[in-house]
Amino acid sequence: DMVIVVAKTDLEAKRAAHGISLFMVDAGTAGFSKGKNLQKLGMKAQDTSELFFEDCRVPASALLGEENKGFYYLMNELPQERLLIGGMAVAKAEACYEWTRTYIK
């Protein structure tokens, strides 16, 4: 069980976006624990949980991509995610419309 963690890695960065990195953290890493899954609307297959770090050490080999480029990796995927969410919203609206038509007949 692995978790992708977004962490601030350069506190001196001129902009906050320049000092963020992504790490793969094994759920069994000492000092790391996952809390309960949070109740949320939509996309329930993608769980969102509380994450706790207490004296947790992650090896440099856990870095995803380049150091301090994490924000850019996340923003690179954002347009595709927005398109996916928009398509899902249209499909749900169409289903509601059809259920309503069936109900009022």
Disulfide bonds with the S-S distance in Angstrom:
none
